[in-house]
Amino acid sequence: MLCAQCGTENIEQAEHCIKCGAPLKLDAASPYPRITNLDMQFDAPADGKPVVSSVLNLAVIAGSLFFPIIGIIMGFTYLRKTDPAARKAGKIWLVFGMVFLLMQIVLVSLR
């Protein structure tokens, strides 16, 4: 099946183009419209403030040093957001939380 948007050849079972992501088939039986714009930002700030402040960033990292579960929970929470800055912070917090958890496990097992 050829994509109407970019002309790429796709397999017959494909719902979206492998190159541009455009929908290939319209499902007439579905009562819901297809969402084709996947770049929507629902929780982007309207006032221009950063999504993650530097104080929050430092607080989560410092808290993760003593309680790694803070970094892990905050990391997973912010990874679910649509804003790229929030997702980046979530990924960093998750990594710090996991690293600090592993460090505490190693330190406890050495005693």
Secondary structure in CASP SS format (residue, H / E / C, confidence):
PFRMAT SS
TARGET T0000
AUTHOR 0000-0000-0000
METHOD secondary structure of the structure
MODEL  1
M C 1.00
L E 1.00
C C 1.00
A C 1.00
Q C 1.00
C C 1.00
G C 1.00
T C 1.00
E E 1.00
N C 1.00
I C 1.00
E C 1.00
Q C 1.00
A C 1.00
E C 1.00
H E 1.00
C C 1.00
I C 1.00
K C 1.00
C C 1.00
G C 1.00
A C 1.00
P E 1.00
L C 1.00
K C 1.00
L C 1.00
D C 1.00
A C 1.00
A C 1.00
S C 1.00
P C 1.00
Y C 1.00
P C 1.00
R C 1.00
I C 1.00
T C 1.00
N C 1.00
L C 1.00
D C 1.00
M C 1.00
Q C 1.00
F C 1.00
D C 1.00
A C 1.00
P C 1.00
A C 1.00
D C 1.00
G C 1.00
K C 1.00
P C 1.00
V C 1.00
V C 1.00
S C 1.00
S H 1.00
V H 1.00
L H 1.00
N H 1.00
L H 1.00
A H 1.00
V H 1.00
I H 1.00
A H 1.00
G H 1.00
S H 1.00
L H 1.00
F H 1.00
F C 1.00
P H 1.00
I H 1.00
I H 1.00
G H 1.00
I H 1.00
I H 1.00
M H 1.00
G H 1.00
F H 1.00
T H 1.00
Y H 1.00
L H 1.00
R C 1.00
K C 1.00
T C 1.00
D C 1.00
P H 1.00
A H 1.00
A H 1.00
R H 1.00
K H 1.00
A H 1.00
G H 1.00
K H 1.00
I H 1.00
W H 1.00
L H 1.00
V H 1.00
F H 1.00
G H 1.00
M H 1.00
V H 1.00
F H 1.00
L H 1.00
L H 1.00
M H 1.00
Q H 1.00
I H 1.00
V H 1.00
L H 1.00
V H 1.00
S H 1.00
L H 1.00
R C 1.00
END
